[in-house]
Amino acid sequence: MFILKRQDVDIKTMHHPQKDQQIPILSYQGQTFRLLSVFTAAQEDDARALWRDLTDNRGKACVLLEEPERFSIWGKIRLDQFDDAGPDTGTPPAEATYIKACLLMLQVLYMDVEDLLGAKQARQFEGDISKVFAAWKFPQAATPDAVKTLLTVDPLAMPQLPPWQDHHLHRLLEETHRIGKDYFGNANFSDRALEAVEDLTANEQALFRRWLQQSPTGKLWA
């Protein structure tokens, strides 16, 4: 939608109507936007790729804000409709196939950590993933029980998938890959993690692999 500089916009904080926290709100020409993702200056390509995916492929109204030390993506909101549904109350969750596939990959990595490195490392892995969920405000992932469910319950059997959006999935794939390398010392786990999506139907696998190839984090899993 827009690529803007800091001097082009006004950023203020407002109190979240459902939670005891302040959130940043960007204003531009009478429109309001809420923060979706933040990237360092070195991640410019990733920031632009996600912004293009959201605007061109997903039809989202988003701003890419360029600053000297970082890039950030903001999703359009209406303050009168702002609630706890997510960064953009008009943005539906990601395609269910993508959510299921990302959970399958995460669960295989968790199982490999437990099988190969032991229960103590598995508990540490839970803690590391919990920090990711908290830092990026993943819906339905705020408690230890919720995290345990996401790591252990077959997503194909979940009565309801978490209402994550595409930017949550991009961040999860990026952080899962980083954590996997921390635990195993290399990226050899990637192939096995990708094999986990074979639990999906052939059509779903093809859909997810196309999406992954086009995503900002796809090169990590290539």
Residue frames as qw, qx, qy, qz and C-alpha x, y, z in Angstrom:
[[0.000, 0.887, 0.462, 0.000, 0.00, 0.00, 0.00],
 [0.070, 0.972, -0.155, 0.164, 2.55, 2.62, 1.13],
 [0.767, -0.036, -0.243, 0.593, 6.29, 2.81, 1.77],
 [0.150, -0.945, -0.101, -0.272, 6.80, 5.68, 4.17],
 [0.448, 0.330, -0.472, 0.684, 9.54, 7.45, 6.12],
 [0.345, -0.423, -0.653, 0.524, 9.33, 8.32, 9.81],
 [0.014, -0.230, -0.096, 0.968, 8.76, 12.00, 9.05],
 [0.294, -0.176, -0.601, -0.722, 5.70, 11.07, 6.96],
 [0.575, -0.428, -0.669, -0.197, 3.73, 9.58, 9.84],
 [0.335, -0.561, 0.372, -0.660, 2.59, 10.20, 13.39],
 [0.638, -0.093, -0.760, 0.081, 3.08, 7.38, 15.89],
 [0.384, -0.492, 0.357, -0.695, 1.37, 7.47, 19.27],
 [0.176, -0.032, -0.966, 0.189, 0.42, 4.89, 21.86],
 [0.586, -0.314, -0.103, -0.740, -3.07, 4.01, 22.97],
 [0.403, -0.226, 0.788, -0.408, -4.41, 1.77, 25.70],
 [0.259, -0.050, -0.900, -0.347, -5.60, -1.60, 24.46],
 [0.565, -0.309, -0.044, -0.764, -9.36, -1.82, 25.21],
 [0.913, -0.216, -0.272, -0.216, -9.17, -5.44, 26.37],
 [0.847, -0.082, -0.295, 0.435, -5.68, -5.68, 27.87],
 [0.377, -0.897, 0.007, 0.229, -3.62, -3.70, 30.34],
 [0.643, -0.152, 0.346, 0.666, -1.02, -2.57, 27.85],
 [0.199, 0.778, -0.090, -0.589, -0.09, 0.28, 25.58],
 [0.724, 0.267, 0.537, 0.341, 0.12, -0.34, 21.84],
 [0.146, -0.385, 0.287, 0.865, 1.68, 1.81, 19.10],
 [0.490, 0.682, 0.539, -0.070, -0.66, 3.28, 16.51],
 [0.321, -0.137, 0.389, 0.852, 0.60, 4.84, 13.27],
 [0.348, 0.762, 0.416, -0.353, -1.46, 7.58, 11.63],
 [0.271, -0.164, 0.517, 0.796, -1.13, 8.63, 7.98],
 [0.217, -0.066, -0.435, -0.872, -3.55, 10.85, 6.07],
 [0.625, -0.166, 0.114, -0.754, -6.43, 10.07, 8.41],
 [0.884, 0.006, -0.438, -0.165, -5.83, 6.31, 8.37],
 [0.489, -0.646, 0.522, -0.268, -4.66, 4.26, 11.35],
 [0.780, 0.294, -0.552, 0.002, -2.38, 1.22, 11.43],
 [0.737, -0.598, 0.286, -0.132, -1.20, -1.20, 14.10],
 [0.006, 0.655, -0.748, -0.106, 2.27, -2.74, 14.27],
 [0.963, 0.116, -0.105, -0.218, 2.54, -6.21, 12.68],
 [0.926, -0.030, -0.004, 0.376, 6.26, -6.98, 12.38],
 [0.113, -0.941, 0.285, 0.143, 9.63, -5.39, 13.03],
 [0.906, 0.255, 0.006, 0.338, 12.86, -6.10, 11.13],
 [0.490, -0.613, 0.163, 0.598, 16.41, -4.89, 11.66],
 [0.264, 0.789, -0.269, -0.485, 18.12, -2.73, 9.06],
 [0.100, -0.388, 0.865, 0.301, 19.98, -5.84, 7.85],
 [0.346, 0.287, 0.892, -0.045, 16.64, -7.60, 7.20],
 [0.288, 0.434, -0.088, -0.849, 15.45, -5.09, 4.61],
 [0.314, 0.124, -0.781, -0.525, 14.87, -7.76, 1.95],
 [0.142, -0.290, -0.932, 0.164, 12.76, -9.86, 4.34],
 [0.129, 0.480, 0.430, -0.754, 10.72, -6.81, 5.35],
 [0.335, 0.372, -0.328, -0.801, 10.03, -5.84, 1.76],
 [0.265, 0.004, -0.913, -0.311, 9.16, -9.43, 0.82],
 [0.042, -0.401, -0.843, 0.354, 6.63, -9.77, 3.62],
 [0.204, 0.498, 0.178, -0.824, 5.13, -6.36, 2.86],
 [0.334, 0.263, -0.580, -0.695, 4.74, -7.28, -0.82],
 [0.190, -0.154, -0.967, -0.068, 3.22, -10.65, 0.08],
 [0.047, 0.473, 0.678, -0.561, 0.68, -9.01, 2.39],
 [0.259, 0.552, 0.036, -0.791, -0.25, -6.25, -0.05],
 [0.353, 0.367, -0.601, -0.616, 0.04, -7.92, -3.45],
 [0.332, 0.008, -0.930, -0.160, -0.86, -11.54, -2.69],
 [0.166, -0.366, -0.838, 0.370, -3.10, -11.20, 0.37],
 [0.066, -0.665, -0.450, -0.593, -4.80, -7.94, -0.45],
 [0.477, -0.644, -0.433, 0.412, -4.01, -6.42, 2.96],
 [0.114, 0.923, 0.021, 0.367, -3.76, -2.68, 3.56],
 [0.789, -0.432, -0.083, 0.429, -0.26, -2.33, 5.00],
 [0.116, 0.964, -0.224, 0.079, 2.42, 0.29, 5.48],
 [0.851, 0.016, -0.155, 0.501, 6.14, -0.41, 5.24],
 [0.197, -0.978, 0.062, -0.017, 7.91, 2.13, 7.44],
 [0.762, 0.334, -0.216, 0.510, 11.58, 2.78, 6.70],
 [0.389, -0.913, 0.120, -0.021, 13.73, 4.04, 9.57],
 [0.234, 0.766, -0.595, 0.074, 17.53, 4.25, 9.89],
 [0.188, -0.405, 0.859, -0.251, 17.78, 1.31, 12.32],
 [0.373, 0.166, 0.895, -0.178, 14.81, -0.81, 11.36],
 [0.329, -0.095, -0.562, -0.753, 11.92, -1.59, 9.04],
 [0.275, 0.178, 0.789, -0.520, 8.41, -2.19, 10.34],
 [0.194, -0.258, -0.738, -0.593, 5.13, -3.33, 8.81],
 [0.246, 0.167, 0.508, -0.809, 1.82, -1.90, 10.00],
 [0.004, 0.362, 0.875, 0.321, -1.66, -3.23, 9.23],
 [0.235, -0.310, -0.136, -0.911, -4.67, -0.96, 8.77],
 [0.164, -0.383, -0.853, 0.314, -7.26, -0.93, 11.55],
 [0.250, -0.643, -0.267, -0.673, -10.40, 0.94, 12.47],
 [0.070, 0.239, -0.656, 0.712, -10.09, 2.14, 16.03],
 [0.609, -0.143, 0.186, -0.758, -13.83, 1.84, 16.63],
 [0.936, 0.039, -0.228, -0.264, -13.64, -1.87, 15.77],
 [0.323, 0.528, -0.728, 0.294, -10.34, -2.58, 17.45],
 [0.845, -0.417, 0.112, -0.316, -10.52, -5.64, 19.69],
 [0.534, -0.542, 0.648, 0.038, -8.47, -8.65, 20.72],
 [0.910, 0.346, 0.208, -0.098, -8.73, -10.42, 17.38],
 [0.792, 0.057, 0.239, 0.559, -5.31, -9.45, 16.15],
 [0.319, -0.297, 0.137, 0.890, -3.30, -6.70, 14.55],
 [0.244, 0.063, -0.368, -0.895, -5.93, -6.03, 11.91],
 [0.489, 0.174, 0.684, -0.512, -9.51, -6.81, 12.84],
 [0.706, 0.512, -0.038, -0.488, -10.36, -7.06, 9.17],
 [0.326, 0.523, -0.774, -0.144, -7.65, -9.65, 8.54],
 [0.942, -0.163, -0.044, -0.290, -8.82, -13.28, 8.72],
 [0.680, -0.477, 0.538, 0.141, -6.52, -16.07, 9.89],
 [0.091, 0.495, -0.742, -0.443, -4.08, -17.63, 7.47],
 [0.753, 0.138, -0.504, -0.399, -5.10, -20.56, 5.29],
 [0.833, -0.417, 0.262, -0.250, -5.74, -23.54, 7.61],
 [0.941, 0.249, -0.102, 0.203, -3.36, -25.69, 5.55],
 [0.374, 0.656, -0.373, 0.539, -0.47, -23.33, 6.29],
 [0.471, -0.615, 0.386, -0.500, -1.21, -23.32, 10.03],
 [0.972, -0.147, 0.141, -0.121, -1.39, -27.13, 10.13],
 [0.820, 0.423, -0.203, 0.328, 1.84, -27.51, 8.17],
 [0.124, 0.698, -0.420, 0.567, 3.77, -25.10, 10.37],
 [0.680, -0.495, 0.355, -0.408, 2.54, -26.86, 13.50],
 [0.996, 0.077, 0.001, 0.035, 3.55, -30.25, 12.08],
 [0.602, 0.563, -0.323, 0.466, 7.06, -28.93, 11.37],
 [0.217, -0.670, 0.415, -0.576, 7.33, -27.43, 14.85],
 [0.862, -0.333, 0.226, -0.309, 6.14, -30.65, 16.50],
 [0.938, 0.239, -0.158, 0.197, 8.63, -32.84, 14.62],
 [0.336, 0.622, -0.419, 0.570, 11.47, -30.59, 15.72],
 [0.512, -0.560, 0.364, -0.541, 10.23, -30.75, 19.31],
 [0.981, -0.113, 0.083, -0.134, 10.04, -34.56, 19.17],
 [0.780, 0.429, -0.279, 0.359, 13.54, -34.78, 17.71],
 [0.011, -0.671, 0.451, -0.588, 14.91, -32.59, 20.49],
 [0.737, -0.415, 0.330, -0.421, 13.28, -34.84, 23.08],
 [0.995, 0.096, 0.009, -0.007, 14.34, -38.12, 21.40],
 [0.746, 0.450, -0.218, 0.441, 17.92, -37.11, 20.58],
 [0.200, 0.543, -0.370, 0.727, 18.82, -34.61, 23.28],
 [0.314, -0.203, -0.807, 0.457, 16.64, -35.66, 26.21],
 [0.209, -0.758, -0.617, -0.035, 13.77, -34.43, 28.36],
 [0.345, -0.635, -0.152, 0.675, 15.72, -31.54, 29.88],
 [0.165, -0.140, 0.425, 0.879, 16.44, -30.07, 26.45],
 [0.069, -0.505, -0.747, -0.426, 12.82, -30.62, 25.43],
 [0.261, -0.783, -0.478, 0.301, 11.66, -28.55, 28.42],
 [0.272, -0.493, 0.135, 0.815, 14.11, -25.83, 27.42],
 [0.103, 0.185, 0.665, 0.717, 12.75, -25.98, 23.87],
 [0.141, -0.719, -0.676, -0.074, 9.25, -25.42, 25.26],
 [0.293, -0.738, -0.202, 0.573, 10.53, -22.36, 27.06],
 [0.252, -0.239, 0.409, 0.844, 12.24, -21.01, 23.96],
 [0.001, -0.408, -0.720, -0.562, 9.10, -21.40, 21.86],
 [0.223, -0.766, -0.565, 0.210, 7.00, -19.84, 24.62],
 [0.266, -0.569, 0.024, 0.777, 9.21, -16.76, 24.45],
 [0.106, 0.056, 0.605, 0.787, 8.65, -16.53, 20.69],
 [0.133, -0.611, -0.742, -0.240, 4.88, -16.82, 21.13],
 [0.284, -0.766, -0.383, 0.431, 4.92, -14.13, 23.84],
 [0.293, -0.391, 0.207, 0.848, 7.26, -11.75, 22.02],
 [0.064, -0.019, -0.578, -0.814, 5.17, -11.76, 18.85],
 [0.455, 0.130, 0.378, -0.796, 1.79, -12.02, 20.61],
 [0.268, -0.029, -0.878, -0.396, 0.58, -15.27, 19.06],
 [0.660, -0.243, 0.038, -0.710, -3.13, -15.79, 19.82],
 [0.946, -0.190, -0.033, -0.261, -4.02, -18.82, 21.95],
 [0.810, 0.235, -0.386, 0.374, -0.39, -19.44, 22.92],
 [0.084, -0.765, 0.265, -0.581, -0.05, -17.45, 26.14],
 [0.703, -0.529, 0.352, -0.318, -0.07, -20.21, 28.79],
 [0.174, -0.439, 0.879, 0.071, 2.17, -23.25, 29.42],
 [0.595, 0.231, 0.747, -0.186, -0.81, -25.56, 28.79],
 [0.592, 0.740, 0.090, -0.306, -1.55, -23.84, 25.48],
 [0.179, 0.727, -0.632, -0.200, 2.08, -24.16, 24.38],
 [0.384, -0.205, 0.899, -0.051, 2.13, -27.83, 25.38],
 [0.665, 0.473, 0.516, -0.260, -0.99, -28.44, 23.32],
 [0.484, 0.810, -0.190, -0.271, 0.54, -26.74, 20.29],
 [0.036, 0.629, -0.772, -0.085, 3.66, -28.90, 20.63],
 [0.245, -0.145, 0.951, -0.123, 1.96, -32.25, 21.19],
 [0.581, 0.423, 0.584, -0.377, -1.60, -32.39, 19.82],
 [0.410, 0.186, 0.693, 0.563, -1.86, -33.46, 16.18],
 [0.170, 0.319, -0.012, -0.932, -3.07, -30.35, 14.33],
 [0.327, -0.066, -0.734, -0.592, -5.11, -32.59, 12.03],
 [0.400, -0.434, -0.806, 0.046, -7.10, -33.61, 15.11],
 [0.089, -0.159, -0.373, 0.910, -7.39, -30.19, 16.76],
 [0.159, 0.684, 0.702, -0.117, -11.05, -29.14, 17.15],
 [0.190, 0.972, 0.137, -0.002, -9.98, -25.57, 16.38],
 [0.701, 0.234, -0.049, 0.672, -6.70, -24.30, 14.96],
 [0.286, -0.598, -0.192, 0.724, -5.17, -21.16, 16.49],
 [0.403, 0.857, 0.322, 0.005, -6.28, -18.08, 14.51],
 [0.477, -0.488, 0.280, 0.676, -2.75, -17.17, 13.42],
 [0.487, 0.836, 0.022, -0.250, -2.19, -14.85, 10.50],
 [0.829, 0.478, -0.108, 0.270, 0.46, -15.13, 7.83],
 [0.150, 0.785, -0.418, 0.431, 2.88, -12.85, 9.64],
 [0.702, -0.503, 0.434, -0.255, 2.70, -15.16, 12.69],
 [0.971, 0.128, 0.189, 0.075, 3.59, -18.13, 10.48],
 [0.561, 0.708, -0.242, 0.354, 6.50, -16.31, 8.85],
 [0.199, -0.742, 0.490, -0.413, 7.87, -15.45, 12.27],
 [0.864, -0.291, 0.364, -0.189, 7.31, -18.99, 13.59],
 [0.918, 0.351, 0.008, 0.184, 9.17, -20.54, 10.66],
 [0.331, 0.765, -0.351, 0.427, 12.05, -18.11, 11.07],
 [0.395, -0.642, 0.503, -0.423, 12.34, -18.64, 14.82],
 [0.959, -0.099, 0.234, -0.123, 11.86, -22.42, 14.59],
 [0.807, 0.491, -0.166, 0.284, 14.74, -22.62, 12.13],
 [0.088, 0.750, -0.441, 0.486, 16.94, -20.45, 14.36],
 [0.662, -0.486, 0.439, -0.366, 16.16, -22.50, 17.45],
 [0.989, 0.130, 0.062, -0.010, 16.71, -25.76, 15.56],
 [0.615, 0.600, -0.327, 0.393, 20.20, -24.65, 14.55],
 [0.245, -0.693, 0.470, -0.489, 20.91, -23.66, 18.16],
 [0.832, -0.296, 0.378, -0.277, 20.00, -27.16, 19.39],
 [0.951, 0.165, 0.238, 0.108, 21.51, -29.29, 16.63],
 [0.447, -0.574, 0.375, 0.575, 24.37, -27.09, 15.45],
 [0.094, -0.109, 0.668, 0.730, 23.37, -27.25, 11.79],
 [0.546, 0.223, 0.004, -0.807, 20.32, -27.18, 9.53],
 [0.170, 0.101, -0.948, -0.247, 20.13, -30.92, 8.84],
 [0.224, 0.317, 0.794, -0.467, 16.85, -31.04, 10.76],
 [0.354, 0.362, -0.098, -0.857, 15.13, -29.09, 7.95],
 [0.388, 0.109, -0.778, -0.481, 14.50, -32.05, 5.68],
 [0.194, -0.250, -0.927, 0.204, 12.90, -34.12, 8.43],
 [0.158, 0.402, 0.427, -0.795, 10.76, -31.18, 9.52],
 [0.407, 0.310, -0.335, -0.791, 9.50, -30.74, 5.97],
 [0.273, -0.022, -0.939, -0.209, 8.74, -34.45, 5.74],
 [0.109, 0.271, 0.759, -0.582, 6.17, -33.90, 8.49],
 [0.430, 0.349, 0.013, -0.833, 3.85, -32.11, 6.06],
 [0.293, 0.094, -0.861, -0.406, 3.39, -35.43, 4.27],
 [0.094, 0.312, 0.856, -0.401, 0.63, -36.04, 6.81],
 [0.373, 0.494, 0.122, -0.776, -1.41, -33.56, 4.78],
 [0.766, 0.484, 0.421, -0.046, -3.22, -34.45, 1.57],
 [0.628, 0.136, 0.375, 0.669, -1.30, -34.18, -1.69],
 [0.152, 0.791, 0.328, 0.494, -3.18, -31.02, -2.63],
 [0.433, -0.900, -0.047, 0.015, -2.50, -29.46, 0.76],
 [0.730, -0.348, 0.243, 0.537, 1.19, -30.34, 0.51],
 [0.487, 0.402, 0.370, 0.681, 1.47, -28.70, -2.89],
 [0.098, -0.903, -0.257, -0.332, -0.39, -25.61, -1.65],
 [0.580, -0.788, 0.055, 0.200, 1.85, -25.26, 1.38],
 [0.715, -0.150, 0.299, 0.614, 5.11, -25.83, -0.51],
 [0.331, 0.638, 0.327, 0.614, 4.16, -23.15, -3.04],
 [0.295, -0.925, -0.127, -0.201, 3.37, -20.75, -0.22],
 [0.723, -0.576, 0.136, 0.356, 6.61, -21.60, 1.58],
 [0.657, 0.186, 0.299, 0.666, 8.70, -21.02, -1.54],
 [0.146, 0.716, 0.264, 0.629, 7.16, -17.58, -1.95],
 [0.504, -0.836, -0.218, 0.020, 7.39, -16.61, 1.73],
 [0.048, 0.903, -0.367, 0.217, 10.14, -14.41, 3.20],
 [0.523, -0.550, 0.639, -0.126, 11.44, -17.40, 5.18],
 [0.947, 0.274, 0.044, -0.163, 11.22, -19.96, 2.38],
 [0.536, 0.657, -0.501, 0.173, 14.95, -19.79, 1.60],
 [0.337, -0.552, 0.670, -0.364, 15.74, -20.98, 5.14],
 [0.759, -0.030, 0.592, -0.268, 13.94, -24.26, 4.50],
 [0.694, 0.590, -0.284, -0.301, 15.01, -24.79, 0.88]]
